[in-house]
Amino acid sequence: MSGSTGGSVERVRAALLAADHPDTIVAFPAGTRTAADAAAAIGCDVAQIAKSIVFRAGDRAVVVVISGALRVDQAKAEAALGVQLGRADADWVRQATGFAVGGVAPVGHVAPPLLLLDEGLLALDPVWAAAGSPSHVFRTTADALRRITGATVASVSA
């Protein structure tokens, strides 16, 4: 289950099932690498894509889950978590989370990240999140994401 796409998706599936969340993972061969790609493939509004933005807090990953229509305000995220955030390059993201950029899920990480959920997602239902690869997503609700991730909820959109 190292860094292979199949292993990454299976890690997400296992995390969902362990959290009593249904397996709602769907594959889109054309890809769901960006929020716009995902929304087009799924047939939903880009706002309903729960994108995972990864930052660094020292050696720990910080995953901010936010609507695909919004951008993260780094200062707000730092204030909500009480940590300094730095950029995370693609190699570091893969090493720290076990996922490639474009497929970072809110669950199933190789090491527990700090998780932050933008409160704006709570108004959207359903939402779709990456499921471990740039071509897999899962259907959920923001409330379910909050429950299964234990994420801190705050207003962190720019």
C-alpha positions as CSV (number, residue, x, y, z in Angstrom):
1,M,0.0,0.0,0.0
2,S,2.9,2.4,-0.4
3,G,2.5,5.3,-2.7
4,S,0.6,3.5,-5.4
5,T,-2.8,4.9,-6.5
6,G,-4.6,1.7,-5.7
7,G,-3.1,1.7,-2.2
8,S,-4.0,5.4,-1.6
9,V,-7.6,4.8,-2.7
10,E,-7.8,1.7,-0.5
11,R,-6.5,3.7,2.5
12,V,-9.3,6.2,2.0
13,R,-11.9,3.5,1.6
14,A,-10.6,1.8,4.8
15,A,-10.7,5.1,6.7
16,L,-14.2,5.8,5.5
17,L,-15.5,2.4,6.5
18,A,-13.7,2.5,9.9
19,A,-15.5,5.8,10.6
20,D,-18.9,4.3,9.7
21,H,-19.1,6.4,6.5
22,P,-20.4,4.6,3.5
23,D,-18.0,3.7,0.6
24,T,-19.1,6.4,-1.8
25,I,-15.8,6.4,-3.8
26,V,-16.3,7.0,-7.6
27,A,-13.6,6.9,-10.3
28,F,-13.5,9.4,-13.1
29,P,-10.9,8.3,-15.7
30,A,-10.8,11.8,-17.2
31,G,-9.5,13.0,-13.9
32,T,-10.5,15.3,-11.0
33,R,-7.1,16.9,-10.4
34,T,-8.6,20.5,-10.0
35,A,-11.8,21.6,-8.4
36,A,-13.1,22.6,-11.8
37,D,-12.2,19.2,-13.3
38,A,-13.9,17.4,-10.5
39,A,-17.1,19.6,-10.7
40,A,-17.3,19.0,-14.5
41,A,-16.8,15.2,-14.1
42,I,-19.3,14.9,-11.3
43,G,-21.9,17.4,-12.7
44,C,-22.0,19.6,-9.6
45,D,-21.1,23.2,-8.7
46,V,-17.4,23.8,-8.2
47,A,-18.4,25.1,-4.7
48,Q,-19.4,21.6,-3.8
49,I,-15.9,20.3,-4.2
50,A,-14.2,19.9,-0.8
51,K,-10.6,20.6,-1.8
52,S,-7.7,19.7,0.5
53,I,-5.0,22.3,0.5
54,V,-1.8,21.1,2.2
55,F,0.6,23.3,4.2
56,R,3.6,22.5,6.4
57,A,3.8,23.2,10.1
58,G,7.4,22.1,10.6
59,D,7.4,18.3,9.8
60,R,3.7,18.0,10.1
61,A,1.1,18.3,7.3
62,V,-1.7,20.7,7.8
63,V,-4.7,20.0,5.6
64,V,-7.3,22.7,5.1
65,V,-10.5,21.5,3.5
66,I,-12.3,24.3,1.8
67,S,-14.9,24.8,-1.0
68,G,-13.5,24.5,-4.5
69,A,-14.8,28.0,-5.2
70,L,-12.7,29.6,-2.5
71,R,-9.1,30.2,-1.6
72,V,-7.5,29.7,1.8
73,D,-6.5,32.9,3.8
74,Q,-3.2,31.6,5.3
75,A,-3.2,34.1,8.1
76,K,-6.7,33.0,9.1
77,A,-5.7,29.4,9.0
78,E,-2.6,30.1,11.1
79,A,-4.7,32.0,13.7
80,A,-7.3,29.1,13.8
81,L,-4.6,26.5,14.5
82,G,-2.1,28.6,16.4
83,V,0.8,27.5,14.1
84,Q,2.9,29.0,11.4
85,L,2.2,27.6,8.0
86,G,4.7,27.1,5.1
87,R,4.4,26.0,1.5
88,A,4.4,22.3,0.8
89,D,5.9,21.1,-2.5
90,A,4.5,18.1,-4.3
91,D,7.2,15.7,-3.1
92,W,6.8,16.7,0.5
93,V,3.0,16.4,0.2
94,R,3.3,12.9,-1.1
95,Q,5.8,11.9,1.7
96,A,3.8,13.6,4.5
97,T,0.3,12.5,3.5
98,G,0.7,9.5,1.2
99,F,-1.2,11.2,-1.5
100,A,-0.2,12.9,-4.8
101,V,-1.2,16.5,-5.2
102,G,-4.7,16.5,-6.8
103,G,-5.7,13.4,-4.9
104,V,-5.2,14.5,-1.2
105,A,-8.1,13.1,0.7
106,P,-9.3,14.5,4.1
107,V,-8.9,10.9,5.5
108,G,-6.5,8.0,5.1
109,H,-3.2,9.9,5.6
110,V,0.0,8.0,6.3
111,A,0.6,10.2,9.4
112,P,-2.1,12.2,11.2
113,P,-2.2,15.8,9.9
114,L,-3.6,18.9,11.6
115,L,-7.0,19.3,9.9
116,L,-9.0,22.5,9.4
117,L,-12.4,22.7,7.8
118,D,-13.6,26.0,6.4
119,E,-17.0,26.7,8.0
120,G,-18.4,27.8,4.6
121,L,-18.5,24.1,3.6
122,L,-21.1,23.4,6.3
123,A,-23.8,25.2,4.1
124,L,-23.2,22.8,1.2
125,D,-24.7,19.4,0.8
126,P,-23.5,17.2,-0.7
127,V,-19.8,17.8,-1.1
128,W,-17.3,15.7,-3.0
129,A,-13.7,15.2,-1.7
130,A,-10.6,13.6,-3.3
131,A,-10.4,9.9,-2.5
132,G,-6.6,9.3,-2.8
133,S,-5.9,9.8,-6.4
134,P,-6.4,12.5,-9.0
135,S,-9.2,10.5,-10.6
136,H,-11.2,9.3,-7.4
137,V,-13.6,11.3,-5.3
138,F,-16.2,10.4,-2.6
139,R,-19.6,11.9,-1.8
140,T,-20.2,13.1,1.7
141,T,-21.4,16.1,3.7
142,A,-19.4,18.7,5.5
143,D,-20.9,17.6,8.8
144,A,-19.7,14.0,8.1
145,L,-16.3,15.3,7.2
146,R,-16.1,17.2,10.5
147,R,-17.2,14.0,12.3
148,I,-14.8,11.6,10.6
149,T,-11.7,13.9,10.6
150,G,-12.1,15.7,13.9
151,A,-11.2,18.8,12.1
152,T,-11.2,22.2,13.7
153,V,-13.9,24.3,12.1
154,A,-13.2,28.0,11.4
155,S,-13.7,30.7,8.8
156,V,-10.5,30.6,6.7
157,S,-11.5,31.6,3.2
158,A,-9.9,34.6,1.6
